[in-house]
Amino acid sequence: MSEIPAEPEDLLLEPAAGVDQERAAAAVRELLIAVGEDPDRPGLRDTPARVARAYAETFAGLHQDPYEVLATTFDEDHQELVLVKDIPMYSTCEHHLVPFHGVAHVAYIPGHDGRVTGLSKLARLVEVYARRPQVQERMTRQIADALAEALKPRGVLVVIQAEHLCMAMRGIRKPGSSTVTSAVRGIFRENAATRSEAMSLVLGR
């Protein structure tokens, strides 16, 4: 079996250059006033600017092209499953702007040309879509669709398991609950045995 190359690169996305941090800081200051706080007290004086910088990093994926991430491929003549499990994932629920976090599992079977992408690119693809205001269901589909379109593999499977703080710290207040979403494309959708085999590897059964 041929070795699939990994790339020892930093997976962190740079903060988005297009973010208007001055405007974001002003909005945070107004929010603090709206909830009854004093943004001029010592503990909060620098908070608006800090939050603006944090948001530039948190939403950096809005200004990243996921297809650029997958532009580099390698001719490895690999015809079997490629799976990267337990990719740490942090995103922001667009309904309440509260985090959700967990792990993503990304699998694909290369196309008939046997070309693969670097393993780190799969983790970076997750990062691009996670660093946006999101819902888990859409993010799962986006990762699968980008991989299917860019690599033209025979099959793609993406599974995300996450805890949503909008359920844990507000509303129904059920910490520890996990939401699982999946998206399948190609042979994983068409062939139940292939899909079952991949899911057993993903979920460890």
C-alpha positions in Angstrom: 0.0 0.0 0.0 1.4 3.4 -1.0 2.2 6.0 1.7 -0.1 9.0 1.6 1.9 12.2 2.2 1.1 14.4 5.1 2.2 18.0 5.3 3.7 19.4 8.5 2.1 22.8 8.2 0.4 25.0 10.7 -3.3 24.5 10.4 -4.4 27.7 12.1 -6.1 30.2 9.9 -4.8 33.8 10.0 -7.3 36.4 11.3 -9.4 37.8 8.5 -7.8 41.0 7.1 -11.2 42.2 5.8 -12.7 42.5 9.3 -13.5 46.1 10.4 -12.2 45.8 14.0 -12.9 49.4 14.9 -16.6 48.9 14.0 -16.7 45.5 15.8 -15.2 47.0 18.9 -17.8 49.8 18.9 -20.6 47.3 18.5 -19.3 45.3 21.5 -19.1 48.5 23.6 -22.8 49.2 22.7 -23.7 45.6 23.6 -22.1 46.0 27.0 -24.1 49.2 27.6 -27.3 47.4 26.4 -27.0 44.6 29.0 -26.4 47.1 31.8 -22.6 47.1 32.1 -20.2 50.0 32.3 -17.6 49.5 29.4 -15.4 52.2 31.0 -14.8 50.3 34.2 -11.2 48.9 34.5 -12.1 45.2 33.8 -14.0 46.0 30.6 -12.1 49.0 29.3 -10.1 46.9 26.8 -12.7 44.3 26.2 -14.3 45.7 23.0 -10.9 45.7 21.2 -10.1 42.2 22.5 -13.4 40.8 21.3 -12.9 42.5 17.9 -9.6 40.8 17.6 -11.0 37.5 18.7 -13.9 37.7 16.2 -11.4 38.4 13.4 -9.8 35.0 14.2 -13.1 33.2 15.0 -14.6 34.1 11.7 -11.5 34.0 9.6 -13.1 31.2 7.4 -15.4 33.8 5.9 -12.5 35.1 3.9 -10.8 31.8 3.0 -11.5 29.9 -0.2 -11.9 26.2 0.6 -11.1 25.2 -2.9 -7.6 26.7 -2.6 -7.0 24.4 0.4 -7.6 21.4 -1.9 -5.7 22.7 -4.9 -2.6 20.6 -4.3 -2.8 16.9 -5.0 -0.4 14.0 -5.3 -0.3 11.2 -7.8 -0.1 8.2 -5.4 -2.3 5.7 -7.3 -4.1 5.1 -4.1 -7.4 3.3 -4.6 -8.5 2.6 -1.0 -10.1 4.6 1.9 -8.4 7.7 3.3 -9.7 8.7 6.7 -8.7 11.4 9.1 -10.5 11.0 12.4 -11.0 13.2 15.4 -10.2 16.5 13.9 -10.8 19.1 16.7 -13.4 21.6 15.6 -14.6 24.8 17.1 -17.4 26.8 15.5 -20.0 29.4 16.3 -23.8 28.8 16.2 -25.2 31.5 14.0 -28.5 31.5 15.9 -27.1 32.8 19.2 -23.4 33.4 18.4 -22.4 30.9 21.0 -19.7 28.2 20.4 -20.2 24.6 19.5 -17.3 22.2 19.5 -16.4 18.6 18.9 -14.6 16.5 16.3 -14.9 15.9 12.6 -14.1 12.7 10.7 -13.4 13.1 7.0 -13.1 10.1 4.6 -12.9 9.7 0.9 -12.0 7.1 -1.7 -9.8 8.6 -4.4 -11.0 8.8 -8.0 -9.8 6.3 -10.6 -6.6 8.4 -11.2 -5.6 7.6 -7.6 -4.7 11.2 -6.7 -4.9 12.3 -3.1 -4.5 15.5 -1.2 -2.3 16.1 1.9 -3.8 14.8 5.1 -3.4 18.2 6.7 -5.6 19.7 3.9 -8.6 17.7 5.2 -8.1 19.3 8.7 -7.7 22.7 7.1 -10.9 22.3 5.1 -12.8 21.6 8.3 -11.2 24.7 9.9 -12.2 26.9 7.0 -15.9 26.0 7.3 -15.9 25.9 11.1 -14.6 29.5 11.4 -17.8 31.1 10.2 -21.2 31.7 11.7 -22.6 28.2 11.2 -25.1 25.4 11.8 -23.7 22.0 12.1 -25.9 20.4 9.5 -24.8 22.9 6.8 -21.1 22.7 7.7 -21.2 18.9 7.4 -22.6 19.2 3.9 -20.2 22.0 2.9 -17.2 20.0 3.8 -18.4 16.9 1.9 -19.4 19.0 -1.2 -16.1 20.8 -1.4 -14.2 17.6 -1.2 -16.4 15.9 -3.8 -16.1 18.8 -6.2 -12.4 19.5 -5.8 -11.0 16.0 -5.8 -13.6 14.1 -7.8 -13.3 11.1 -5.6 -15.4 7.9 -5.9 -16.9 8.6 -2.5 -16.9 11.1 0.4 -18.1 10.6 4.0 -18.1 13.4 6.7 -19.2 12.9 10.2 -19.3 15.7 12.9 -19.9 15.1 16.6 -20.3 18.3 18.6 -21.7 19.8 21.8 -23.6 23.0 21.4 -23.2 25.5 24.2 -26.6 27.1 23.2 -28.1 23.9 24.6 -25.7 23.5 27.5 -25.6 27.0 29.0 -29.0 28.5 28.0 -32.4 27.3 26.9 -32.9 23.7 27.7 -29.6 23.6 29.7 -28.5 20.0 28.9 -24.7 19.9 29.0 -23.0 16.8 27.7 -25.5 16.1 24.9 -23.9 15.4 21.6 -25.2 16.2 18.1 -24.0 13.9 15.3 -24.4 14.8 11.6 -23.2 13.0 8.5 -23.0 13.7 4.8 -22.3 10.9 2.2 -21.5 11.3 -1.5 -20.8 8.9 -4.3 -20.1 5.2 -3.5 -20.8 5.8 0.2 -24.3 6.8 -0.7 -24.8 4.1 -3.3 -23.2 1.1 -1.6 -24.5 0.2 1.9 -21.7 -2.2 2.7 -19.0 0.4 1.8 -20.8 3.0 3.9 -21.2 0.6 6.8 -17.5 -0.3 6.7 -16.4 3.4 6.7 -18.9 4.3 9.5 -17.5 1.5 11.6 -14.0 2.9 11.3 -15.2 6.4 12.0 -17.2 5.5 15.1 -14.8 2.8 16.3 -17.2 -0.1 16.2 
